[in-house]
Amino acid sequence: MQFRHLRYFVKVVEAGSFSRAAAEIHVAQPALSQQIGELEERLGFVLLERSSRGVRPTAAGEIVFSEATEILRQLEQLPGVVRSSSGEVEGVVNFGMTVAIAGALAGPAVAACKQALPKVTLKFSDGESDDLQARIETQTLDMAVVFEDHFKPNFSRHPLYRQRLYLVIKKPLAGYRGTIPLEQVAKLPLVLPPLPRHRRVVIDRAFAEAGLTPNIVAETDAGLSELSAVRSGVGYSIFNAGTFENVYPGAFAEPLLIEPPIFLTCSLVSSSDFPLTHAGEAVKNELIRFMKDQIAANTRPGAELIA
């Protein structure tokens, strides 16, 4: 078995088809199919289910995908680990940041890490918090800054700050300035993420504890689509951000704090099953320092620093 067998298999699973994978890695499709066939023959299991819609891993294939991803990640990190042991920190680190804060902080965070760790190669992703955590579980991300609601046993977490939730409005609501009661929010048409997204779980719990039923007119699992719906006049949203000037300058009225307060916790999370490399630990420490400096400087409305 060669490392190329594992690389090709991982790429096919990620692409969802042989043709897309072949195009991405610039290998002829028949040759790629032959390599996967050799891997299946060596392991003695069928690893992919093939159909007219593409391919997906079998039960055995899912196990191979998880293990192969980790093997390739360690192989990629090996040169940096060796070089870091005798001098300046080197290596490749994959980290993510929830889209709710990436628009304002992703660039400065990358810049801070590069200044502190010039020989570390950073690979950055943004996305919804739940999706980033799923990528940590599949070992395609080393760590991520996410919003969360409950503890997961397979994650190592470093809480950074608590973030209050706001009502996002396109135009000012008559009679309300700065805050709005949850009872009034329940009467408005709302566009929210679906269950089991962390933010939706927290929102539903707040309404239930108050004995209220929200008026949900639409659901979307993408934060930017949620904001787009508000901009289009579909309804209002309950979001973990107090400003959108870095994403949609001038597109919204000033968001309203909801009373009583509803919170999400922003944490830096990584896998508890696979320890970070030396470079990963260095990036983690730099990200923690950067995020706490940002909150201490009051750059995030509605944020409360966690000691």
C-alpha positions as CSV (number, residue, x, y, z in Angstrom):
1,M,0.0,0.0,0.0
2,Q,1.3,3.4,-1.0
3,F,0.5,6.8,0.4
4,R,-0.8,7.8,-3.0
5,H,-3.6,5.1,-2.6
6,L,-4.7,6.9,0.6
7,R,-4.5,10.4,-1.0
8,Y,-6.5,9.4,-4.0
9,F,-9.1,7.6,-1.9
10,V,-9.5,10.6,0.4
11,K,-9.8,13.0,-2.6
12,V,-12.5,10.8,-4.2
13,V,-14.6,10.7,-1.0
14,E,-14.3,14.5,-0.5
15,A,-15.1,15.2,-4.2
16,G,-18.0,12.7,-4.3
17,S,-17.1,11.4,-7.7
18,F,-14.2,10.0,-9.6
19,S,-14.5,12.6,-12.4
20,R,-14.3,15.6,-10.0
21,A,-11.5,14.0,-8.0
22,A,-9.5,13.3,-11.2
23,A,-9.9,16.8,-12.4
24,E,-8.8,18.3,-9.1
25,I,-5.6,16.2,-8.8
26,H,-4.9,16.1,-12.5
27,V,-5.0,12.3,-12.8
28,A,-6.7,10.4,-15.6
29,Q,-10.0,8.9,-14.4
30,P,-9.1,5.3,-15.4
31,A,-5.8,5.5,-13.6
32,L,-7.6,6.9,-10.5
33,S,-10.1,4.0,-10.6
34,Q,-7.3,1.6,-10.9
35,Q,-5.6,3.0,-7.8
36,I,-8.8,2.7,-5.7
37,G,-9.2,-0.8,-7.0
38,E,-5.7,-1.7,-5.8
39,L,-6.5,-0.3,-2.4
40,E,-9.7,-2.2,-2.1
41,E,-8.0,-5.4,-3.2
42,R,-5.2,-4.9,-0.7
43,L,-7.6,-4.3,2.2
44,G,-10.1,-7.0,1.1
45,F,-13.1,-4.7,1.3
46,V,-15.3,-2.7,-1.0
47,L,-14.7,0.9,0.1
48,L,-17.0,2.9,-2.3
49,E,-20.6,2.6,-3.3
50,R,-20.9,3.7,-6.9
51,S,-24.0,5.1,-8.5
52,S,-25.1,7.4,-11.3
53,R,-25.0,10.3,-8.8
54,G,-21.4,9.7,-7.8
55,V,-19.8,7.7,-5.0
56,R,-20.0,7.5,-1.3
57,P,-18.0,5.4,1.2
58,T,-19.2,2.1,2.5
59,A,-19.0,1.4,6.3
60,A,-15.5,0.1,5.7
61,G,-14.8,3.1,3.5
62,E,-15.8,5.5,6.3
63,I,-13.3,3.9,8.6
64,V,-10.5,4.0,6.0
65,F,-11.4,7.6,5.2
66,S,-11.1,8.6,8.9
67,E,-7.8,6.8,9.4
68,A,-6.3,7.8,6.1
69,T,-7.1,11.5,6.7
70,E,-5.3,11.3,10.0
71,I,-2.3,9.5,8.5
72,L,-2.0,12.1,5.7
73,R,-2.4,14.9,8.2
74,Q,0.5,13.5,10.3
75,L,2.6,13.0,7.2
76,E,2.0,16.6,6.2
77,Q,3.0,17.8,9.6
78,L,6.1,15.7,10.0
79,P,8.7,18.0,8.4
80,G,7.5,20.9,10.5
81,V,7.5,18.9,13.7
82,V,11.1,17.8,13.1
83,R,12.3,21.4,12.2
84,S,10.4,22.9,15.2
85,S,12.2,20.6,17.6
86,S,15.4,22.3,17.0
87,G,14.4,25.9,16.4
88,E,11.7,28.2,15.3
89,V,8.2,26.8,15.1
90,E,7.3,25.4,11.7
91,G,4.5,23.3,10.2
92,V,1.0,23.4,8.6
93,V,-2.0,24.3,10.7
94,N,-5.7,24.1,9.5
95,F,-8.0,26.3,11.5
96,G,-11.5,27.7,11.1
97,M,-13.6,30.5,12.4
98,T,-17.4,30.8,12.6
99,V,-18.8,32.9,9.8
100,A,-20.5,35.1,12.5
101,I,-17.2,36.7,13.4
102,A,-14.9,35.7,10.4
103,G,-15.9,38.8,8.4
104,A,-14.5,41.1,11.0
105,L,-11.7,39.1,12.7
106,A,-10.4,36.4,10.3
107,G,-8.0,38.7,8.4
108,P,-6.5,40.3,11.6
109,A,-6.3,36.8,13.3
110,V,-4.3,35.4,10.4
111,A,-2.1,38.4,10.3
112,A,-1.4,38.1,14.1
113,C,-0.5,34.5,13.8
114,K,1.8,35.1,10.8
115,Q,3.5,37.9,12.6
116,A,4.1,35.7,15.7
117,L,4.8,32.5,13.8
118,P,6.3,33.4,10.4
119,K,7.3,29.9,9.5
120,V,3.9,28.3,10.1
121,T,1.7,27.8,7.1
122,L,-1.9,28.6,7.9
123,K,-4.9,27.1,6.0
124,F,-8.0,29.0,7.0
125,S,-11.7,28.1,6.6
126,D,-14.9,29.8,7.7
127,G,-18.4,28.3,8.1
128,E,-21.2,27.6,10.5
129,S,-20.0,26.6,14.0
130,D,-21.6,23.1,13.8
131,D,-20.0,22.4,10.4
132,L,-16.5,23.5,11.7
133,Q,-16.9,21.1,14.7
134,A,-17.8,18.3,12.3
135,R,-14.7,19.0,10.3
136,I,-12.6,18.7,13.5
137,E,-14.2,15.3,14.1
138,T,-13.2,14.2,10.6
139,Q,-9.7,15.6,11.1
140,T,-9.8,18.1,8.2
141,L,-9.4,20.9,10.7
142,D,-7.0,21.1,13.6
143,M,-9.0,23.7,15.6
144,A,-11.7,26.3,15.2
145,V,-13.2,29.4,16.9
146,V,-16.9,28.6,17.2
147,F,-20.1,29.4,19.1
148,E,-21.4,26.5,21.2
149,D,-24.0,25.7,23.7
150,H,-23.1,22.4,25.3
151,F,-20.0,20.3,26.1
152,K,-19.0,17.6,23.7
153,P,-16.8,14.8,25.2
154,N,-14.5,14.4,22.2
155,F,-13.6,18.1,22.1
156,S,-10.9,20.0,24.0
157,R,-12.3,23.5,24.5
158,H,-11.0,26.9,25.7
159,P,-14.0,29.3,26.4
160,L,-13.2,32.8,25.3
161,Y,-16.3,35.0,25.8
162,R,-20.0,34.9,26.2
163,Q,-22.0,36.6,23.3
164,R,-25.5,38.0,23.8
165,L,-28.0,37.4,21.0
166,Y,-29.6,40.3,19.1
167,L,-32.7,40.8,17.1
168,V,-31.5,41.7,13.6
169,I,-33.8,44.3,11.9
170,K,-33.8,45.9,8.4
171,K,-35.4,49.1,9.6
172,P,-35.9,50.6,13.1
173,L,-38.9,49.2,15.0
174,A,-41.2,51.9,16.3
175,G,-41.1,52.1,20.1
176,Y,-37.9,50.1,20.6
177,R,-34.4,51.4,20.9
178,G,-31.4,49.4,22.2
179,T,-33.4,46.5,23.6
180,I,-36.6,44.6,22.9
181,P,-38.5,42.1,25.2
182,L,-38.5,38.4,24.2
183,E,-42.3,38.5,24.4
184,Q,-42.4,41.1,21.6
185,V,-39.9,39.1,19.6
186,A,-42.2,36.1,19.7
187,K,-44.8,38.1,17.8
188,L,-42.5,38.9,14.9
189,P,-41.9,36.7,11.8
190,L,-38.5,35.1,12.3
191,V,-35.9,33.5,10.0
192,L,-33.8,31.1,12.1
193,P,-31.4,28.2,11.6
194,P,-32.9,24.7,11.8
195,L,-32.5,22.2,14.6
196,P,-30.1,20.9,15.9
197,R,-27.9,24.0,15.2
198,H,-26.5,25.3,18.5
199,R,-28.0,28.8,18.1
200,R,-31.5,27.4,17.4
201,V,-31.3,25.1,20.4
202,V,-30.5,28.1,22.6
203,I,-33.2,30.2,21.1
204,D,-35.9,27.5,21.4
205,R,-34.9,27.0,25.0
206,A,-35.2,30.7,25.8
207,F,-38.8,30.8,24.3
208,A,-39.8,27.6,26.1
209,E,-38.5,28.9,29.5
210,A,-40.6,32.1,29.0
211,G,-43.7,30.1,28.0
212,L,-43.6,31.6,24.5
213,T,-44.0,30.2,21.0
214,P,-41.9,31.9,18.3
215,N,-43.4,32.8,14.9
216,I,-40.9,31.0,12.6
217,V,-41.6,31.8,8.9
218,A,-38.4,30.3,7.3
219,E,-35.3,28.3,8.2
220,T,-31.9,28.3,6.7
221,D,-28.7,26.6,7.7
222,A,-26.4,29.3,6.4
223,G,-25.9,32.5,8.4
224,L,-25.4,34.7,5.3
225,S,-28.6,33.4,3.8
226,E,-30.4,34.2,7.0
227,L,-29.2,37.8,6.9
228,S,-30.1,38.0,3.2
229,A,-33.6,37.0,4.1
230,V,-33.8,39.8,6.6
231,R,-32.5,42.3,4.0
232,S,-35.2,41.1,1.6
233,G,-37.9,41.8,4.2
234,V,-38.9,38.1,4.8
235,G,-38.6,38.6,8.5
236,Y,-36.3,39.2,11.4
237,S,-33.5,37.1,12.8
238,I,-31.9,36.3,16.2
239,F,-28.2,36.5,15.7
240,N,-25.0,36.2,17.8
241,A,-23.6,39.5,16.6
242,G,-24.3,43.2,17.4
243,T,-23.1,44.7,14.2
244,F,-22.8,43.8,10.5
245,E,-20.9,46.8,9.3
246,N,-18.0,44.6,8.2
247,V,-20.2,42.4,6.1
248,Y,-23.2,44.5,5.0
249,P,-22.4,48.2,5.7
250,G,-25.6,50.2,6.0
251,A,-27.8,47.2,5.2
252,F,-29.4,46.9,8.7
253,A,-30.7,49.1,11.4
254,E,-28.9,48.8,14.8
255,P,-29.7,45.4,16.2
256,L,-31.7,45.2,19.4
257,L,-30.5,43.4,22.5
258,I,-33.1,40.8,23.6
259,E,-34.3,40.9,27.2
260,P,-33.9,38.8,29.2
261,P,-30.4,38.0,27.9
262,I,-29.7,35.0,25.7
263,F,-26.1,33.9,25.4
264,L,-23.9,31.7,23.4
265,T,-20.3,30.8,24.4
266,C,-17.5,31.5,21.9
267,S,-14.7,28.9,22.4
268,L,-11.6,27.7,20.6
269,V,-12.1,23.9,20.2
270,S,-9.9,21.1,18.9
271,S,-10.0,17.3,19.0
272,S,-9.4,15.6,22.4
273,D,-8.6,12.4,20.6
274,F,-5.8,13.7,18.4
275,P,-3.3,16.1,20.2
276,L,-2.2,19.2,18.3
277,T,1.3,19.4,16.9
278,H,3.9,21.8,18.2
279,A,2.8,24.3,15.5
280,G,-0.8,23.7,16.3
281,E,-0.3,24.5,20.0
282,A,1.5,27.7,19.1
283,V,-1.3,28.8,16.8
284,K,-3.9,27.9,19.4
285,N,-2.1,30.0,22.0
286,E,-1.8,32.9,19.6
287,L,-5.5,32.7,18.6
288,I,-6.5,32.7,22.3
289,R,-4.4,35.8,23.0
290,F,-5.7,37.6,19.9
291,M,-9.4,36.8,20.6
292,K,-9.2,37.9,24.2
293,D,-7.4,41.1,23.2
294,Q,-10.2,41.9,20.8
295,I,-12.9,41.3,23.4
296,A,-11.0,43.3,26.0
297,A,-10.8,46.2,23.5
298,N,-14.7,46.1,23.2
299,T,-14.6,45.3,19.5
300,R,-17.6,42.9,19.8
301,P,-20.9,44.4,21.0
302,G,-22.6,42.2,23.5
303,A,-19.5,40.2,24.3
304,E,-18.4,39.4,27.9
305,L,-14.9,38.1,28.4
306,I,-14.5,34.8,30.2
307,A,-11.5,34.8,32.6
